[in-house]
Amino acid sequence: PAPSAPAPSPWPPCHTLYRAPEWAPTFSQGPAIPWTPGPNPENVGQPEEASLEEQQEEAGAGEERPEEAEAEAAAYLDELPEPLLLRVLAELPAAELVQACRLVCLRWKELVDGAPLWLLKCQQEGLVPEGGAEDERDHWQQFYFLSKRRRNLLRNPCGEEDLEGWCDVEHGGDGWRVEELPGDCGVEFIHDESVKKFFASSFEWCRKAQVIDLQAEGYWEELLDTTQPAIVVKDWYSGRSDAGCLYELTVKLLSEHEDVLAEFNSGQVAVPPDSDDAGWIEISHTFTDYGPGVRFVRFEHGGQDSVYWKGWFGARVTNSSVWVEP
C-alpha cells in the first residue's frame, strides 16, 4: 500500500523569522559608559595608599635641605668663642684657609689674616716650640708658608746622579769627575753622614751652575717683592793633601729678564797642600734687603789644581745648597 503523508507540525518552519509582538519595548544605542573597577574585597577596610608623587613630597617635607643645613652649621660656628673657632680652623689645610675660609665672612677673614691662627698651626706642626710668643714675629702666616717650603733648592748637590741637573758645565783639563768619599789623599765629610760623594776638578778650571726659578719652586711675587725672605747659599770645598788647588763661588740674584740685582763672589780661594785647611771648609752668604724683582738664583762654583797635574787634583766640592729662609 502507498505510504501515508506525515501529519502537519504545529510549529512554524525553522527558517521563519520571529517577529516581536507590537507590545514589546524597543531599545536604542546610547553613549558608551566607561568601566571602572570596583573595590578589591581584600582591601576593604584598609587605608588607601598614596601615589608615588605624594610619597616623594611627604619624604621631602621631612628632610632638611642642604642649603638649610649649611646655614645652620654656619650659624653654629658663628656662636663659637674665638679660641675654639681658631682650633677648628687650625685643623684645615693652609690652602683652604687662604682660598676658601677667608672668603666666608668678615670674622673669618680677620681670623685667617691674623697672627694667632698661624702661630697655632706652626705650633701644631712643630715649626716653632709650644712656648713661642706671638709678638716674636710679625708675619706668622708668611713664616708658616716659608717653613713648609724650606728645602735645598739645588738638585743633585753631592753627585749622586753624576752631573744631572747642572748646566753650563765647563770641563777644563780632564773635566769634572764624581768620586766616593774620602777619595785619594782626602778626608771624610763628618758634617753630614748622608753625604757619600763629591765632585773633583782637574788641572784647568772646571765650572758648573744651576739656575733656580723661585716662582716655579712655590715662592710668589708679592712674597719675594715685599717680604724679601733671606736667601742663604752654602757650599763645601776641600783640597788634597798632596796638591794645592783653587776654588771659587759666584751667586747671582736675577730679575725676570735675568738682570743681576745682587751678587756674591768669593774670589779665587787658594788651598795649599798639607795645610790646616785641608779638610772640608764651608762657605756661605745670606742675601737680605735685595729689593723687589728677584725671580731667579744662579749658583756657580768651580775649581782647579795649582800644580797642573794630569788627572783630578783640583778643588773638590759637595753638599752645595740654596735655601729660602722664613
CORPEQUI-V56507 format. One record per backbone hydrogen bond with DSSP energy under -0.5 kcal/mol. CO is the residue of the C=O (numbers start at 0). NH is the residue of the N-H. E is the energy in kcal/mol with one decimal. If there is no record, write none. Layout:
co->CO nh->NH e->E
co->CO nh->NH e->E
//
This chain:
co->12 nh->15 e->-1.6
co->20 nh->23 e->-1.4
co->31 nh->33 e->-0.5
co->39 nh->42 e->-1.2
co->39 nh->43 e->-0.6
co->40 nh->43 e->-0.6
co->42 nh->45 e->-2.2
co->50 nh->54 e->-2.3
co->51 nh->55 e->-2.2
co->52 nh->56 e->-2.4
co->53 nh->57 e->-2.3
co->54 nh->58 e->-2.3
co->55 nh->59 e->-2.6
co->56 nh->60 e->-1.9
co->57 nh->61 e->-1.1
co->58 nh->62 e->-0.9
co->64 nh->68 e->-2.3
co->65 nh->69 e->-2.6
co->66 nh->70 e->-2.2
co->67 nh->71 e->-2.2
co->68 nh->72 e->-2.4
co->69 nh->73 e->-2.7
co->70 nh->74 e->-2.2
co->71 nh->75 e->-1.9
co->72 nh->76 e->-2.3
co->73 nh->77 e->-2.1
co->74 nh->78 e->-1.0
co->76 nh->79 e->-1.2
co->80 nh->84 e->-2.4
co->81 nh->85 e->-2.5
co->82 nh->86 e->-1.5
co->83 nh->87 e->-1.8
co->84 nh->88 e->-2.6
co->85 nh->89 e->-2.2
co->86 nh->90 e->-0.5
co->87 nh->90 e->-1.1
co->88 nh->91 e->-1.7
co->92 nh->96 e->-1.7
co->93 nh->97 e->-2.0
co->94 nh->98 e->-2.7
co->95 nh->99 e->-2.2
co->95 nh->100 e->-2.4
co->96 nh->101 e->-1.6
co->99 nh->102 e->-1.7
co->100 nh->103 e->-1.5
co->100 nh->104 e->-0.5
co->104 nh->108 e->-2.2
co->105 nh->109 e->-2.2
co->106 nh->110 e->-1.9
co->107 nh->111 e->-2.8
co->108 nh->112 e->-2.4
co->109 nh->113 e->-0.9
co->113 nh->117 e->-0.7
co->114 nh->118 e->-2.5
co->115 nh->119 e->-2.2
co->116 nh->120 e->-2.0
co->117 nh->121 e->-2.3
co->118 nh->122 e->-2.2
co->119 nh->123 e->-2.6
co->120 nh->124 e->-2.0
co->121 nh->126 e->-2.7
co->121 nh->127 e->-1.0
co->122 nh->125 e->-1.2
co->128 nh->131 e->-2.0
co->132 nh->135 e->-1.3
co->133 nh->136 e->-1.0
co->137 nh->139 e->-0.6
co->138 nh->142 e->-2.1
co->139 nh->143 e->-2.4
co->140 nh->144 e->-2.1
co->141 nh->145 e->-2.5
co->142 nh->146 e->-2.4
co->143 nh->147 e->-2.2
co->144 nh->148 e->-1.3
co->145 nh->149 e->-0.6
co->146 nh->149 e->-0.6
co->150 nh->152 e->-0.6
co->155 nh->158 e->-0.6
co->156 nh->319 e->-0.9
co->158 nh->161 e->-1.6
co->160 nh->163 e->-2.1
co->162 nh->165 e->-1.7
co->166 nh->208 e->-2.5
co->168 nh->170 e->-0.6
co->169 nh->171 e->-1.1
co->169 nh->206 e->-1.4
co->171 nh->174 e->-2.6
co->176 nh->199 e->-3.1
co->178 nh->197 e->-2.0
co->182 nh->185 e->-1.4
co->184 nh->240 e->-1.9
co->187 nh->189 e->-1.1
co->188 nh->191 e->-0.7
co->191 nh->194 e->-1.5
co->193 nh->195 e->-0.6
co->195 nh->180 e->-2.6
co->197 nh->178 e->-2.3
co->198 nh->316 e->-2.1
co->199 nh->176 e->-1.6
co->200 nh->313 e->-1.8
co->201 nh->304 e->-1.6
co->203 nh->201 e->-0.6
co->205 nh->302 e->-1.8
co->206 nh->169 e->-3.9
co->207 nh->300 e->-1.9
co->208 nh->166 e->-3.7
co->209 nh->211 e->-0.5
co->209 nh->298 e->-2.8
co->210 nh->212 e->-0.5
co->211 nh->213 e->-0.9
co->211 nh->296 e->-1.7
co->212 nh->216 e->-1.2
co->213 nh->218 e->-2.2
co->214 nh->217 e->-1.6
co->217 nh->219 e->-0.6
co->219 nh->223 e->-2.2
co->220 nh->224 e->-3.0
co->221 nh->225 e->-2.6
co->221 nh->226 e->-0.8
co->222 nh->226 e->-0.6
co->222 nh->227 e->-2.0
co->227 nh->288 e->-0.5
co->229 nh->231 e->-0.6
co->229 nh->324 e->-2.7
co->230 nh->286 e->-3.0
co->231 nh->322 e->-3.0
co->232 nh->284 e->-2.2
co->233 nh->320 e->-2.5
co->234 nh->282 e->-2.8
co->235 nh->317 e->-1.7
co->236 nh->280 e->-2.9
co->237 nh->315 e->-2.9
co->239 nh->242 e->-0.6
co->242 nh->239 e->-1.0
co->243 nh->305 e->-2.2
co->244 nh->270 e->-2.9
co->245 nh->303 e->-1.6
co->245 nh->314 e->-0.6
co->246 nh->268 e->-3.5
co->247 nh->301 e->-2.0
co->248 nh->265 e->-2.7
co->249 nh->299 e->-2.3
co->250 nh->263 e->-2.8
co->251 nh->253 e->-0.6
co->251 nh->297 e->-3.1
co->252 nh->260 e->-3.3
co->252 nh->261 e->-1.2
co->253 nh->294 e->-3.0
co->253 nh->295 e->-2.1
co->254 nh->257 e->-1.9
co->258 nh->254 e->-2.0
co->258 nh->260 e->-0.6
co->261 nh->252 e->-2.9
co->263 nh->250 e->-2.8
co->266 nh->268 e->-0.7
co->267 nh->269 e->-0.6
co->268 nh->246 e->-1.9
co->269 nh->271 e->-0.6
co->270 nh->244 e->-2.1
co->271 nh->274 e->-0.8
co->274 nh->277 e->-1.6
co->275 nh->278 e->-0.5
co->280 nh->236 e->-2.3
co->282 nh->234 e->-2.2
co->284 nh->232 e->-2.8
co->285 nh->287 e->-0.5
co->286 nh->230 e->-1.9
co->290 nh->293 e->-0.6
co->294 nh->213 e->-2.2
co->294 nh->214 e->-0.6
co->295 nh->253 e->-2.7
co->296 nh->211 e->-3.0
co->296 nh->298 e->-0.6
co->297 nh->251 e->-2.3
co->297 nh->299 e->-0.5
co->298 nh->209 e->-2.2
co->299 nh->249 e->-3.2
co->300 nh->207 e->-1.9
co->301 nh->247 e->-2.0
co->302 nh->205 e->-2.2
co->303 nh->245 e->-3.0
co->314 nh->200 e->-1.8
co->315 nh->237 e->-1.9
co->316 nh->198 e->-2.9
co->317 nh->235 e->-1.1
co->320 nh->233 e->-2.5
co->321 nh->152 e->-2.7
co->322 nh->231 e->-2.8
co->322 nh->324 e->-0.7
//
